[in-house]
Amino acid sequence: MFWPCSYPTWRRSAENLILGVVTLAACLLWNIFAKGYLKQLSVLFGLAVGYVLAICLDRVDLSVIMSGGLISLPKILLSGVQMIAQAVFTQRNITIASLALAFGIGFTSASEAGIWGIFRRSSRPCLEQMS
């Protein structure tokens, strides 16, 4: 029987299923048993467990990483610098609009609309008791 790859497809599917189930179980168990802020790291823990299991199942090709060495300098601008005038002008307009909102034009229109009235002292009884 002809297989399009060197490994049988049904076995590869079973390995993928096992890898996914173990990763999901690791995430769920971490979320159940971890306390406090460590609960937020359940996805990171599941990712680490799944990656280690994938390395053990020989599903990760580390030859590319090992061929370049563990530490190397980046190769900057391999394709050269290409400035597109339309993109520069569009980004300029977006930056000007963002700066205008950040430096107070948004506050002016909000005060004209009366939105800042929710922050008056009378609407915060807990502050009135303290003073």
C-alpha positions in Angstrom: 0.0 0.0 0.0 1.3 3.5 -0.9 1.7 6.0 1.9 2.2 9.7 0.8 4.6 10.1 3.7 7.1 7.8 5.4 4.8 7.2 8.4 1.3 5.7 8.3 -1.4 8.4 8.3 -3.6 6.7 10.9 -0.7 6.5 13.3 0.1 10.1 12.8 -3.5 11.0 13.4 -3.5 9.0 16.6 -0.3 10.7 17.8 -1.9 14.1 17.0 -4.9 13.2 19.0 -2.9 12.0 22.0 -0.8 15.1 21.8 -3.8 17.3 21.8 -5.6 15.4 24.7 -2.4 15.5 26.9 -2.0 19.2 26.2 -5.6 20.0 27.0 -5.5 17.8 30.2 -2.3 19.6 31.3 -4.0 23.0 30.8 -7.1 21.9 32.7 -5.2 20.2 35.6 -3.0 23.3 36.0 -6.1 25.5 36.1 -7.8 23.3 38.7 -4.9 22.8 41.0 -3.0 26.0 40.7 -3.7 28.8 43.2 -3.7 32.6 42.9 -2.1 34.3 39.9 -0.5 31.0 38.8 -3.9 29.9 37.5 -3.4 32.4 34.7 -0.4 30.5 33.4 -2.4 27.3 32.5 -2.1 27.9 28.7 1.6 28.5 29.0 2.0 25.3 31.1 0.0 23.3 28.6 2.1 24.7 25.7 5.3 23.6 27.5 3.9 20.1 28.2 2.7 19.7 24.7 6.0 20.9 23.2 8.1 18.5 25.4 5.7 15.6 24.4 6.0 16.6 20.7 9.8 16.5 21.0 9.6 13.0 22.7 7.3 11.8 19.8 9.8 13.2 17.3 7.3 15.6 15.9 9.6 18.7 16.2 12.3 19.2 13.7 15.2 20.8 15.6 17.7 20.5 12.7 17.1 24.1 11.5 17.8 25.5 15.0 20.8 23.3 15.6 22.3 24.1 12.1 22.5 27.8 12.9 23.8 27.4 16.4 22.1 28.2 19.6 23.4 31.8 19.7 23.8 33.9 16.5 23.5 37.4 15.4 20.5 38.5 13.4 20.8 39.3 9.7 19.2 42.7 9.4 17.5 43.9 6.2 18.2 40.9 4.0 15.7 42.2 1.4 16.8 45.8 1.6 14.9 48.9 2.6 11.8 49.8 0.6 9.8 52.9 1.5 6.3 53.2 0.1 5.1 56.8 0.0 1.4 55.9 0.4 2.1 53.9 3.5 4.2 56.7 5.1 1.5 59.4 4.5 -1.3 57.1 5.7 0.7 56.3 8.9 1.4 60.1 9.4 -2.4 60.8 9.3 -3.2 58.1 11.8 -0.4 59.3 14.1 -1.7 62.9 14.0 -5.2 61.8 14.8 -4.0 59.7 17.7 -1.9 62.5 19.1 -4.8 64.9 18.8 -7.0 62.5 20.9 -4.2 61.9 23.4 -3.5 65.5 24.0 -6.9 66.8 24.9 -9.2 67.3 21.9 -11.1 64.2 23.1 -11.4 65.8 26.6 -12.8 68.9 25.1 -15.6 67.1 23.2 -16.3 64.9 26.2 -16.7 67.9 28.5 -19.0 69.5 25.9 -21.1 66.4 25.8 -21.4 66.3 29.6 -19.8 62.9 30.0 -17.5 64.0 32.8 -20.5 64.8 35.0 -20.4 61.3 36.4 -17.2 62.1 38.2 -18.6 65.0 40.3 -18.2 64.8 44.0 -21.9 64.5 44.7 -22.1 61.3 42.8 -19.4 59.7 45.0 -20.8 59.4 48.6 -17.8 57.5 49.8 -15.5 60.5 49.1 -17.9 62.9 50.9 -17.7 60.8 54.1 -13.9 60.9 54.1 -13.8 64.8 53.8 
